[in-house]
Amino acid sequence: MLIPAAVFVVCLVVGVGASARWLPDLAAGPIGGLAFFVVCGLLGAALALVGLHVYSIVEGLSHSGGFTEVRNQKAEILASGLQSMLWDAGSLFGLAFAVYLLALAPELDEESATERAA
């Protein structure tokens, strides 16, 4: 039980760190900061889910049955694991992408502020 928790935490930290480092800036102010925090958290959680699914696929493949059933059973374990991984992580990636696109970029925020002042 310790290994899946460690995989989750490591993948979460790596995902949040990578997205915080390489995502372009969002709008300034509290809304842009909150959107950036949400996007980084969602991307980190999605990467953590991918890590957990990879771990469960590897564990399932290493504990598969006898030699005669191995080929079909391993293919089923891999296919079902990939399907659930894409469904779970894809939902979080899509939500993070939607939040990122809805947050204003800094240059758009500055342009709208100058238009309001004029």
VOTOR-338988 format. One record per residue: residue number from 1; residue in one letter; y, x, z of N, C-alpha, C in turn. Coordinates in Angstrom, 3 decimals. Atoms other than C-alpha are relative to their C-alpha. Layout:
<site num="NUM" residu="a" n_yy="Y" n_xx="X" n_zz="Z" ca_yy="Y" ca_xx="X" ca_zz="Z" c_yy="Y" c_xx="X" c_zz="Z"/>
...
This chain:
<site num="1" residu="m" n_yy="-1.196" n_xx="0.822" n_zz="0.000" ca_yy="0.000" ca_xx="0.000" ca_zz="0.000" c_yy="1.259" c_xx="0.865" c_zz="0.000"/>
<site num="2" residu="l" n_yy="-1.159" n_xx="-0.876" n_zz="-0.041" ca_yy="2.321" ca_xx="2.966" ca_zz="0.450" c_yy="0.405" c_xx="0.482" c_zz="-1.397"/>
<site num="3" residu="i" n_yy="-0.297" n_xx="-0.513" n_zz="1.333" ca_yy="2.058" ca_xx="4.156" ca_zz="-3.149" c_yy="0.818" c_xx="-1.005" c_zz="-0.825"/>
<site num="4" residu="p" n_yy="-0.838" n_xx="0.933" n_zz="0.763" ca_yy="3.358" ca_xx="0.921" ca_zz="-4.804" c_yy="1.424" c_xx="-0.110" c_zz="0.550"/>
<site num="5" residu="a" n_yy="-1.347" n_xx="0.049" n_zz="-0.585" ca_yy="6.278" ca_xx="0.817" ca_zz="-2.355" c_yy="0.799" c_xx="1.237" c_zz="-0.386"/>
<site num="6" residu="a" n_yy="-0.686" n_xx="-1.231" n_zz="0.392" ca_yy="7.115" ca_xx="4.446" ca_zz="-3.134" c_yy="0.368" c_xx="-0.037" c_zz="-1.481"/>
<site num="7" residu="v" n_yy="-0.293" n_xx="0.124" n_zz="1.432" ca_yy="6.882" ca_xx="3.764" ca_zz="-6.890" c_yy="1.196" c_xx="-0.924" c_zz="-0.205"/>
<site num="8" residu="f" n_yy="-1.100" n_xx="0.952" n_zz="0.124" ca_yy="9.204" ca_xx="0.771" ca_zz="-6.498" c_yy="1.329" c_xx="0.633" c_zz="0.405"/>
<site num="9" residu="v" n_yy="-1.247" n_xx="-0.589" n_zz="-0.495" ca_yy="11.793" ca_xx="2.667" ca_zz="-4.462" c_yy="0.486" c_xx="1.113" c_zz="-0.923"/>
<site num="10" residu="v" n_yy="-0.398" n_xx="-1.103" n_zz="0.884" ca_yy="11.782" ca_xx="5.748" ca_zz="-6.715" c_yy="0.533" c_xx="-0.547" c_zz="-1.322"/>
<site num="11" residu="c" n_yy="-0.464" n_xx="0.564" n_zz="1.270" ca_yy="12.093" ca_xx="3.676" ca_zz="-9.898" c_yy="1.313" c_xx="-0.754" c_zz="0.175"/>
<site num="12" residu="l" n_yy="-1.254" n_xx="0.704" n_zz="-0.266" ca_yy="14.833" ca_xx="1.538" ca_zz="-8.334" c_yy="1.164" c_xx="0.975" c_zz="0.107"/>
<site num="13" residu="v" n_yy="-1.068" n_xx="-0.996" n_zz="-0.166" ca_yy="16.873" ca_xx="4.579" ca_zz="-7.306" c_yy="0.323" c_xx="0.683" c_zz="-1.324"/>
<site num="14" residu="v" n_yy="-0.225" n_xx="-0.639" n_zz="1.296" ca_yy="16.404" ca_xx="6.248" ca_zz="-10.695" c_yy="0.711" c_xx="-0.959" c_zz="-0.949"/>
<site num="15" residu="g" n_yy="-0.639" n_xx="0.977" n_zz="0.884" ca_yy="17.351" ca_xx="3.050" ca_zz="-12.544" c_yy="1.445" c_xx="-0.258" c_zz="0.357"/>
<site num="16" residu="v" n_yy="-1.381" n_xx="0.224" n_zz="-0.432" ca_yy="20.475" ca_xx="2.428" ca_zz="-10.479" c_yy="0.842" c_xx="1.244" c_zz="-0.270"/>
<site num="17" residu="g" n_yy="-0.745" n_xx="-1.241" n_zz="0.234" ca_yy="21.516" ca_xx="6.079" ca_zz="-10.689" c_yy="0.281" c_xx="0.238" c_zz="-1.472"/>
<site num="18" residu="a" n_yy="-0.193" n_xx="-0.220" n_zz="1.432" ca_yy="21.005" ca_xx="6.306" ca_zz="-14.432" c_yy="0.982" c_xx="-0.999" c_zz="-0.590"/>
<site num="19" residu="s" n_yy="-0.928" n_xx="0.989" n_zz="0.546" ca_yy="22.804" ca_xx="3.065" ca_zz="-15.168" c_yy="1.417" c_xx="0.208" c_zz="0.533"/>
<site num="20" residu="a" n_yy="-1.343" n_xx="-0.261" n_zz="-0.538" ca_yy="25.706" ca_xx="3.956" ca_zz="-12.855" c_yy="0.636" c_xx="1.206" c_zz="-0.672"/>
<site num="21" residu="r" n_yy="-0.548" n_xx="-1.206" n_zz="0.626" ca_yy="26.067" ca_xx="7.316" ca_zz="-14.554" c_yy="0.359" c_xx="-0.218" c_zz="-1.462"/>
<site num="22" residu="w" n_yy="-0.164" n_xx="0.044" n_zz="1.446" ca_yy="25.745" ca_xx="6.341" ca_zz="-18.209" c_yy="0.543" c_xx="-1.311" c_zz="-0.554"/>
<site num="23" residu="l" n_yy="-0.607" n_xx="1.227" n_zz="0.514" ca_yy="27.070" ca_xx="2.779" ca_zz="-18.456" c_yy="1.494" c_xx="0.213" c_zz="-0.220"/>
<site num="24" residu="p" n_yy="-1.456" n_xx="-0.080" n_zz="0.179" ca_yy="30.555" ca_xx="2.563" ca_zz="-19.945" c_yy="0.709" c_xx="-0.841" c_zz="1.061"/>
<site num="25" residu="d" n_yy="-0.763" n_xx="0.688" n_zz="-1.029" ca_yy="33.276" ca_xx="1.378" ca_zz="-17.599" c_yy="0.237" c_xx="-1.457" c_zz="-0.374"/>
<site num="26" residu="l" n_yy="-0.341" n_xx="1.403" n_zz="0.176" ca_yy="33.939" ca_xx="-2.302" ca_zz="-17.117" c_yy="1.441" c_xx="-0.195" c_zz="0.444"/>
<site num="27" residu="a" n_yy="-1.382" n_xx="0.298" n_zz="-0.372" ca_yy="37.186" ca_xx="-4.019" ca_zz="-16.211" c_yy="0.307" c_xx="0.523" c_zz="1.393"/>
<site num="28" residu="a" n_yy="-0.434" n_xx="-0.455" n_zz="-1.320" ca_yy="39.192" ca_xx="-2.711" ca_zz="-13.294" c_yy="0.146" c_xx="-1.202" c_zz="0.918"/>
<site num="29" residu="g" n_yy="-0.191" n_xx="1.066" n_zz="-0.961" ca_yy="39.483" ca_xx="-4.722" ca_zz="-10.142" c_yy="-1.306" c_xx="-0.476" c_zz="0.602"/>
<site num="30" residu="p" n_yy="1.195" n_xx="0.453" n_zz="-0.715" ca_yy="37.067" ca_xx="-6.671" ca_zz="-8.000" c_yy="-1.054" c_xx="-0.635" c_zz="-0.894"/>
<site num="31" residu="i" n_yy="0.981" n_xx="0.649" n_zz="0.871" ca_yy="35.436" ca_xx="-8.648" ca_zz="-10.817" c_yy="-0.760" c_xx="1.039" c_zz="-0.816"/>
<site num="32" residu="g" n_yy="0.669" n_xx="-1.064" n_zz="0.745" ca_yy="34.697" ca_xx="-5.560" ca_zz="-12.904" c_yy="-0.911" c_xx="0.822" c_zz="0.890"/>
<site num="33" residu="g" n_yy="0.845" n_xx="-0.740" n_zz="-0.944" ca_yy="33.396" ca_xx="-3.732" ca_zz="-9.842" c_yy="-1.247" c_xx="-0.772" c_zz="0.381"/>
<site num="34" residu="l" n_yy="1.155" n_xx="0.832" n_zz="-0.336" ca_yy="31.141" ca_xx="-6.631" ca_zz="-8.910" c_yy="-0.966" c_xx="-0.090" c_zz="-1.180"/>
<site num="35" residu="a" n_yy="0.852" n_xx="0.049" n_zz="1.190" ca_yy="29.859" ca_xx="-6.915" ca_zz="-12.490" c_yy="-0.746" c_xx="1.318" c_zz="-0.185"/>
<site num="36" residu="f" n_yy="0.649" n_xx="-1.302" n_zz="0.114" ca_yy="29.152" ca_xx="-3.177" ca_zz="-12.565" c_yy="-1.109" c_xx="0.149" c_zz="1.035"/>
<site num="37" residu="f" n_yy="1.002" n_xx="-0.054" n_zz="-1.062" ca_yy="27.295" ca_xx="-3.421" ca_zz="-9.236" c_yy="-1.207" c_xx="-0.864" c_zz="-0.343"/>
<site num="38" residu="v" n_yy="1.095" n_xx="0.906" n_zz="0.356" ca_yy="25.232" ca_xx="-6.388" ca_zz="-10.464" c_yy="-0.818" c_xx="0.562" c_zz="-1.152"/>
<site num="39" residu="v" n_yy="0.713" n_xx="-0.555" n_zz="1.156" ca_yy="24.377" ca_xx="-4.745" ca_zz="-13.788" c_yy="-0.854" c_xx="1.196" c_zz="0.415"/>
<site num="40" residu="c" n_yy="0.772" n_xx="-1.167" n_zz="-0.456" ca_yy="23.304" ca_xx="-1.494" ca_zz="-12.102" c_yy="-1.190" c_xx="-0.433" c_zz="0.845"/>
<site num="41" residu="g" n_yy="1.104" n_xx="0.500" n_zz="-0.824" ca_yy="21.202" ca_xx="-3.399" ca_zz="-9.574" c_yy="-1.084" c_xx="-0.658" c_zz="-0.823"/>
<site num="42" residu="l" n_yy="0.994" n_xx="0.653" n_zz="0.846" ca_yy="19.513" ca_xx="-5.516" ca_zz="-12.226" c_yy="-0.768" c_xx="0.993" c_zz="-0.853"/>
<site num="43" residu="l" n_yy="0.703" n_xx="-1.017" n_zz="0.789" ca_yy="18.723" ca_xx="-2.514" ca_zz="-14.403" c_yy="-0.941" c_xx="0.834" c_zz="0.863"/>
<site num="44" residu="g" n_yy="0.884" n_xx="-0.718" n_zz="-0.918" ca_yy="17.327" ca_xx="-0.656" ca_zz="-11.396" c_yy="-1.216" c_xx="-0.830" c_zz="0.379"/>
<site num="45" residu="a" n_yy="1.123" n_xx="0.878" n_zz="-0.335" ca_yy="15.187" ca_xx="-3.663" ca_zz="-10.432" c_yy="-0.953" c_xx="-0.155" c_zz="-1.177"/>
<site num="46" residu="a" n_yy="0.857" n_xx="0.102" n_zz="1.179" ca_yy="13.921" ca_xx="-3.993" ca_zz="-13.999" c_yy="-0.844" c_xx="1.259" c_zz="-0.174"/>
<site num="47" residu="l" n_yy="0.765" n_xx="-1.243" n_zz="0.094" ca_yy="12.911" ca_xx="-0.335" ca_zz="-14.067" c_yy="-1.040" c_xx="0.092" c_zz="1.117"/>
<site num="48" residu="a" n_yy="0.966" n_xx="0.014" n_zz="-1.097" ca_yy="11.238" ca_xx="-0.763" ca_zz="-10.681" c_yy="-1.182" c_xx="-0.909" c_zz="-0.332"/>
<site num="49" residu="l" n_yy="1.100" n_xx="0.875" n_zz="0.416" ca_yy="9.212" ca_xx="-3.681" ca_zz="-12.059" c_yy="-0.864" c_xx="0.651" c_zz="-1.071"/>
<site num="50" residu="v" n_yy="0.776" n_xx="-0.719" n_zz="1.014" ca_yy="8.199" ca_xx="-1.590" ca_zz="-15.055" c_yy="-0.900" c_xx="1.031" c_zz="0.672"/>
<site num="51" residu="g" n_yy="0.807" n_xx="-0.985" n_zz="-0.723" ca_yy="7.025" ca_xx="1.151" ca_zz="-12.689" c_yy="-1.167" c_xx="-0.635" c_zz="0.737"/>
<site num="52" residu="l" n_yy="1.090" n_xx="0.682" n_zz="-0.708" ca_yy="5.003" ca_xx="-1.318" ca_zz="-10.613" c_yy="-1.068" c_xx="-0.517" c_zz="-0.964"/>
<site num="53" residu="h" n_yy="0.985" n_xx="0.476" n_zz="0.967" ca_yy="3.377" ca_xx="-2.816" ca_zz="-13.692" c_yy="-0.803" c_xx="1.145" c_zz="-0.593"/>
<site num="54" residu="v" n_yy="0.746" n_xx="-1.163" n_zz="0.498" ca_yy="2.477" ca_xx="0.612" ca_zz="-15.049" c_yy="-1.007" c_xx="0.460" c_zz="1.043"/>
<site num="55" residu="y" n_yy="0.918" n_xx="-0.383" n_zz="-1.072" ca_yy="0.965" ca_xx="1.468" ca_zz="-11.667" c_yy="-1.185" c_xx="-0.960" c_zz="0.072"/>
<site num="56" residu="s" n_yy="1.102" n_xx="0.959" n_zz="-0.091" ca_yy="-1.062" ca_xx="-1.755" ca_zz="-11.606" c_yy="-0.921" c_xx="0.082" c_zz="-1.212"/>
<site num="57" residu="i" n_yy="0.844" n_xx="-0.176" n_zz="1.185" ca_yy="-2.277" ca_xx="-1.190" ca_zz="-15.185" c_yy="-0.899" c_xx="1.221" c_zz="0.161"/>
<site num="58" residu="v" n_yy="0.798" n_xx="-1.217" n_zz="-0.193" ca_yy="-3.403" ca_xx="2.339" ca_zz="-14.361" c_yy="-1.082" c_xx="-0.234" c_zz="1.051"/>
<site num="59" residu="e" n_yy="0.999" n_xx="0.299" n_zz="-1.029" ca_yy="-5.147" ca_xx="1.138" ca_zz="-11.185" c_yy="-1.086" c_xx="-0.921" c_zz="-0.538"/>
<site num="60" residu="g" n_yy="0.987" n_xx="0.901" n_zz="0.579" ca_yy="-6.831" ca_xx="-1.676" ca_zz="-13.088" c_yy="-0.925" c_xx="0.699" c_zz="-0.975"/>
<site num="61" residu="l" n_yy="0.832" n_xx="-0.733" n_zz="0.952" ca_yy="-8.034" ca_xx="0.673" ca_zz="-15.794" c_yy="-0.923" c_xx="0.991" c_zz="0.699"/>
<site num="62" residu="s" n_yy="0.855" n_xx="-0.965" n_zz="-0.694" ca_yy="-9.376" ca_xx="3.188" ca_zz="-13.298" c_yy="-1.121" c_xx="-0.676" c_zz="0.786"/>
<site num="63" residu="h" n_yy="1.035" n_xx="0.722" n_zz="-0.762" ca_yy="-11.360" ca_xx="0.524" ca_zz="-11.418" c_yy="-0.721" c_xx="-1.020" c_zz="-0.854"/>
<site num="64" residu="s" n_yy="0.666" n_xx="0.965" n_zz="0.874" ca_yy="-12.815" ca_xx="-1.248" ca_zz="-14.460" c_yy="-1.507" c_xx="0.091" c_zz="0.170"/>
<site num="65" residu="g" n_yy="1.439" n_xx="0.183" n_zz="-0.234" ca_yy="-16.452" ca_xx="-2.338" ca_zz="-14.612" c_yy="-0.899" c_xx="1.005" c_zz="-0.685"/>
<site num="66" residu="g" n_yy="1.031" n_xx="-0.859" n_zz="0.564" ca_yy="-19.642" ca_xx="-0.914" ca_zz="-16.127" c_yy="0.284" c_xx="0.425" c_zz="-1.429"/>
<site num="67" residu="f" n_yy="-0.229" n_xx="-0.635" n_zz="1.295" ca_yy="-20.000" ca_xx="0.993" ca_zz="-19.373" c_yy="-0.058" c_xx="-0.995" c_zz="-1.158"/>
<site num="68" residu="t" n_yy="0.126" n_xx="0.939" n_zz="1.110" ca_yy="-21.045" ca_xx="-1.954" ca_zz="-21.556" c_yy="1.202" c_xx="-0.921" c_zz="-0.119"/>
<site num="69" residu="e" n_yy="-1.136" n_xx="0.915" n_zz="0.027" ca_yy="-18.076" ca_xx="-4.103" ca_zz="-20.596" c_yy="1.344" c_xx="0.729" c_zz="0.010"/>
<site num="70" residu="v" n_yy="-1.226" n_xx="-0.767" n_zz="-0.215" ca_yy="-15.544" ca_xx="-1.312" ca_zz="-20.342" c_yy="1.023" c_xx="-0.233" c_zz="-1.105"/>
<site num="71" residu="r" n_yy="-0.945" n_xx="0.059" n_zz="1.108" ca_yy="-13.991" ca_xx="-1.585" ca_zz="-23.787" c_yy="0.776" c_xx="-1.314" c_zz="-0.004"/>
<site num="72" residu="n" n_yy="-0.674" n_xx="1.295" n_zz="0.019" ca_yy="-13.240" ca_xx="-5.321" ca_zz="-23.720" c_yy="0.819" c_xx="-0.226" c_zz="1.268"/>
<site num="73" residu="q" n_yy="-0.699" n_xx="0.201" n_zz="-1.261" ca_yy="-12.254" ca_xx="-5.319" ca_zz="-20.073" c_yy="1.276" c_xx="0.850" c_zz="0.061"/>
<site num="74" residu="k" n_yy="-1.182" n_xx="-0.859" n_zz="-0.014" ca_yy="-9.867" ca_xx="-2.379" ca_zz="-20.457" c_yy="1.063" c_xx="-0.526" c_zz="-0.961"/>
<site num="75" residu="a" n_yy="-0.969" n_xx="0.556" n_zz="0.942" ca_yy="-8.254" ca_xx="-3.969" ca_zz="-23.505" c_yy="0.685" c_xx="-1.224" c_zz="0.591"/>
<site num="76" residu="e" n_yy="-0.578" n_xx="1.189" n_zz="-0.622" ca_yy="-7.740" ca_xx="-7.205" ca_zz="-21.580" c_yy="0.945" c_xx="0.372" c_zz="1.143"/>
<site num="77" residu="i" n_yy="-0.871" n_xx="-0.461" n_zz="-1.092" ca_yy="-6.306" ca_xx="-5.386" ca_zz="-18.559" c_yy="1.312" c_xx="0.538" c_zz="-0.562"/>
<site num="78" residu="l" n_yy="-1.199" n_xx="-0.576" n_zz="0.602" ca_yy="-3.891" ca_xx="-3.469" ca_zz="-20.762" c_yy="0.878" c_xx="-1.071" c_zz="-0.639"/>
<site num="79" residu="a" n_yy="-0.781" n_xx="1.037" n_zz="0.680" ca_yy="-2.831" ca_xx="-6.494" ca_zz="-22.823" c_yy="0.681" c_xx="-0.928" c_zz="0.999"/>
<site num="80" residu="s" n_yy="-0.617" n_xx="0.908" n_zz="-0.982" ca_yy="-2.250" ca_xx="-8.760" ca_zz="-19.830" c_yy="1.061" c_xx="0.727" c_zz="0.827"/>
<site num="81" residu="g" n_yy="-0.995" n_xx="-0.769" n_zz="-0.740" ca_yy="-0.423" ca_xx="-5.996" ca_zz="-17.965" c_yy="1.274" c_xx="0.216" c_zz="-0.795"/>
<site num="82" residu="l" n_yy="-1.180" n_xx="-0.179" n_zz="0.847" ca_yy="1.890" ca_xx="-5.294" ca_zz="-20.897" c_yy="0.757" c_xx="-1.305" c_zz="-0.198"/>
<site num="83" residu="q" n_yy="-0.659" n_xx="1.294" n_zz="0.167" ca_yy="2.567" ca_xx="-8.994" ca_zz="-21.396" c_yy="0.803" c_xx="-0.373" c_zz="1.238"/>
<site num="84" residu="s" n_yy="-0.730" n_xx="0.340" n_zz="-1.219" ca_yy="3.519" ca_xx="-9.553" ca_zz="-17.777" c_yy="1.155" c_xx="0.976" c_zz="0.251"/>
<site num="85" residu="m" n_yy="-1.077" n_xx="-0.971" n_zz="-0.169" ca_yy="5.571" ca_xx="-6.325" ca_zz="-17.715" c_yy="1.178" c_xx="-0.354" c_zz="-0.896"/>
<site num="86" residu="l" n_yy="-1.079" n_xx="0.353" n_zz="0.913" ca_yy="7.570" ca_xx="-7.358" ca_zz="-20.780" c_yy="0.692" c_xx="-1.291" c_zz="0.415"/>
<site num="87" residu="w" n_yy="-0.593" n_xx="1.260" n_zz="-0.436" ca_yy="8.109" ca_xx="-10.861" ca_zz="-19.426" c_yy="0.879" c_xx="0.199" c_zz="1.236"/>
<site num="88" residu="d" n_yy="-0.753" n_xx="-0.189" n_zz="-1.248" ca_yy="9.228" ca_xx="-9.782" ca_zz="-15.948" c_yy="1.211" c_xx="0.910" c_zz="-0.192"/>
<site num="89" residu="a" n_yy="-1.094" n_xx="-0.959" n_zz="0.166" ca_yy="11.305" ca_xx="-6.742" ca_zz="-16.865" c_yy="0.965" c_xx="-0.451" c_zz="-1.089"/>
<site num="90" residu="g" n_yy="-0.872" n_xx="0.476" n_zz="1.070" ca_yy="12.641" ca_xx="-8.311" ca_zz="-20.059" c_yy="0.982" c_xx="-1.050" c_zz="0.476"/>
<site num="91" residu="s" n_yy="-0.911" n_xx="1.002" n_zz="-0.559" ca_yy="14.110" ca_xx="-11.199" ca_zz="-18.100" c_yy="1.147" c_xx="0.669" c_zz="0.744"/>
<site num="92" residu="l" n_yy="-1.052" n_xx="-0.702" n_zz="-0.735" ca_yy="15.996" ca_xx="-8.809" ca_zz="-15.830" c_yy="0.901" c_xx="0.813" c_zz="-0.936"/>
<site num="93" residu="f" n_yy="-0.810" n_xx="-0.729" n_zz="0.971" ca_yy="17.115" ca_xx="-6.617" ca_zz="-18.742" c_yy="0.941" c_xx="-0.950" c_zz="-0.749"/>
<site num="94" residu="g" n_yy="-0.831" n_xx="0.976" n_zz="0.697" ca_yy="18.379" ca_xx="-9.710" ca_zz="-20.569" c_yy="1.132" c_xx="-0.519" c_zz="0.862"/>
<site num="95" residu="l" n_yy="-1.043" n_xx="0.462" n_zz="-0.914" ca_yy="20.262" ca_xx="-10.946" ca_zz="-17.527" c_yy="1.046" c_xx="1.079" c_zz="0.218"/>
<site num="96" residu="a" n_yy="-0.952" n_xx="-1.108" n_zz="-0.146" ca_yy="21.833" ca_xx="-7.520" ca_zz="-17.013" c_yy="0.846" c_xx="0.150" c_zz="-1.256"/>
<site num="97" residu="f" n_yy="-0.731" n_xx="-0.099" n_zz="1.262" ca_yy="22.812" ca_xx="-7.426" ca_zz="-20.688" c_yy="1.034" c_xx="-1.116" c_zz="-0.118"/>
<site num="98" residu="a" n_yy="-0.939" n_xx="1.125" n_zz="0.056" ca_yy="24.405" ca_xx="-10.884" ca_zz="-20.456" c_yy="1.179" c_xx="0.215" c_zz="0.950"/>
<site num="99" residu="v" n_yy="-1.087" n_xx="-0.255" n_zz="-0.951" ca_yy="26.395" ca_xx="-9.952" ca_zz="-17.336" c_yy="0.901" c_xx="1.114" c_zz="-0.522"/>
<site num="100" residu="y" n_yy="-0.789" n_xx="-1.105" n_zz="0.528" ca_yy="27.506" ca_xx="-6.709" ca_zz="-18.971" c_yy="0.899" c_xx="-0.461" c_zz="-1.148"/>
<site num="101" residu="l" n_yy="-0.803" n_xx="0.472" n_zz="1.118" ca_yy="28.684" ca_xx="-8.478" ca_zz="-22.115" c_yy="1.094" c_xx="-0.969" c_zz="0.436"/>
<site num="102" residu="l" n_yy="-1.009" n_xx="0.945" n_zz="-0.475" ca_yy="30.551" ca_xx="-11.138" ca_zz="-20.133" c_yy="1.119" c_xx="0.666" c_zz="0.788"/>
<site num="103" residu="a" n_yy="-1.043" n_xx="-0.717" n_zz="-0.735" ca_yy="32.477" ca_xx="-8.565" ca_zz="-18.092" c_yy="0.976" c_xx="0.607" c_zz="-1.009"/>
<site num="104" residu="l" n_yy="-1.017" n_xx="-0.526" n_zz="0.910" ca_yy="35.723" ca_xx="-7.477" ca_zz="-19.680" c_yy="-0.003" c_xx="1.522" c_zz="-0.014"/>
<site num="105" residu="a" n_yy="-0.157" n_xx="-1.445" n_zz="0.120" ca_yy="36.078" ca_xx="-3.950" ca_zz="-20.973" c_yy="1.401" c_xx="0.380" c_zz="0.471"/>
<site num="106" residu="p" n_yy="-1.316" n_xx="-0.396" n_zz="-0.509" ca_yy="39.008" ca_xx="-1.955" ca_zz="-19.512" c_yy="1.117" c_xx="-0.130" c_zz="-1.029"/>
<site num="107" residu="e" n_yy="-1.069" n_xx="0.078" n_zz="0.991" ca_yy="40.932" ca_xx="-1.795" ca_zz="-22.790" c_yy="0.366" c_xx="-1.442" c_zz="-0.322"/>
<site num="108" residu="l" n_yy="-0.312" n_xx="1.404" n_zz="0.221" ca_yy="40.648" ca_xx="-5.557" ca_zz="-23.294" c_yy="0.781" c_xx="-0.571" c_zz="1.168"/>
<site num="109" residu="d" n_yy="-0.697" n_xx="0.472" n_zz="-1.187" ca_yy="41.807" ca_xx="-6.157" ca_zz="-19.744" c_yy="1.458" c_xx="0.450" c_zz="-0.026"/>
<site num="110" residu="e" n_yy="-1.366" n_xx="-0.509" n_zz="0.082" ca_yy="44.894" ca_xx="-3.960" ca_zz="-20.277" c_yy="0.800" c_xx="-0.717" c_zz="-1.083"/>
<site num="111" residu="e" n_yy="-0.693" n_xx="0.698" n_zz="1.075" ca_yy="45.740" ca_xx="-5.685" ca_zz="-23.578" c_yy="0.403" c_xx="-1.404" c_zz="0.426"/>
<site num="112" residu="s" n_yy="-0.326" n_xx="1.349" n_zz="-0.439" ca_yy="45.597" ca_xx="-9.137" ca_zz="-22.014" c_yy="1.095" c_xx="0.023" c_zz="1.060"/>
<site num="113" residu="a" n_yy="-1.047" n_xx="-0.106" n_zz="-1.015" ca_yy="47.784" ca_xx="-7.962" ca_zz="-19.123" c_yy="1.360" c_xx="0.258" c_zz="-0.648"/>
<site num="114" residu="t" n_yy="-1.276" n_xx="-0.251" n_zz="0.692" ca_yy="50.445" ca_xx="-6.644" ca_zz="-21.531" c_yy="0.459" c_xx="-1.229" c_zz="-0.773"/>
<site num="115" residu="e" n_yy="-0.374" n_xx="1.226" n_zz="0.699" ca_yy="50.328" ca_xx="-9.880" ca_zz="-23.524" c_yy="0.584" c_xx="-1.033" c_zz="0.963"/>
<site num="116" residu="r" n_yy="-0.522" n_xx="0.942" n_zz="-1.005" ca_yy="50.883" ca_xx="-11.927" ca_zz="-20.355" c_yy="1.380" c_xx="0.401" c_zz="0.471"/>
<site num="117" residu="a" n_yy="-1.307" n_xx="-0.468" n_zz="-0.484" ca_yy="53.821" ca_xx="-9.758" ca_zz="-19.359" c_yy="1.090" c_xx="-0.231" c_zz="-1.046"/>
<site num="118" residu="a" n_yy="-1.007" n_xx="0.151" n_zz="1.064" ca_yy="55.548" ca_xx="-10.169" ca_zz="-22.740" c_yy="0.441" c_xx="-1.429" c_zz="-0.217"/>
